């Protein structure tokens, strides 16, 4: 399993050569949001597909 440092290093390595600091910050932000979502699911606090569909159907 990759450490957070390894994931960040890999992410930066895969960015295009002309990437700006803003690009890197955005990708770090997205990576953190994904990690938070995965942890939420592991903690059993996620929303099932059925619940999500029910919530979205009220909006659409």
C-alpha positions in Angstrom: 0.0 0.0 0.0 1.3 3.4 -1.0 1.9 6.0 1.7 0.4 9.5 1.4 3.9 10.8 0.5 4.2 8.2 -2.2 0.8 9.1 -3.7 1.6 12.8 -3.7 5.0 12.1 -5.3 3.3 9.9 -8.0 0.7 12.6 -8.6 3.3 15.3 -9.1 5.4 13.1 -11.3 2.3 12.5 -13.6 1.5 16.2 -14.0 2.6 17.9 -17.2 5.9 19.7 -17.2 4.3 23.1 -17.4 2.2 22.6 -14.3 1.9 25.6 -12.1 1.8 25.7 -8.3 -1.9 26.3 -8.6 -2.3 23.1 -10.6 -0.4 21.2 -7.9 -2.6 22.7 -5.2 -5.8 21.8 -7.1 -4.6 18.2 -7.5 -3.7 18.0 -3.8 -7.1 19.3 -2.9 -8.8 16.7 -5.1 -6.6 13.9 -3.7 -7.5 15.0 -0.1 -11.3 15.0 -0.9 -11.0 11.5 -2.4 -9.2 10.3 0.8 -11.8 11.9 3.0 -14.6 10.2 1.0 -12.9 6.8 1.2 -12.5 7.2 5.0 -16.1 8.2 5.3 -17.2 5.0 3.5 -14.8 2.9 5.7 -16.4 4.5 8.8 -19.8 3.4 7.6 -21.0 7.0 7.2 -21.5 6.9 3.4 -24.7 7.1 1.5 -26.0 4.1 -0.5 -26.8 4.4 -4.2 -30.5 4.0 -3.4 -30.4 6.8 -0.8 -28.5 9.1 -3.3 -31.0 8.4 -6.0 -33.9 9.1 -3.7 -32.3 12.4 -2.6 -31.5 13.4 -6.2 -34.9 12.5 -7.5 -36.3 15.3 -5.2 -34.2 17.8 -7.0 -34.7 16.7 -10.6 
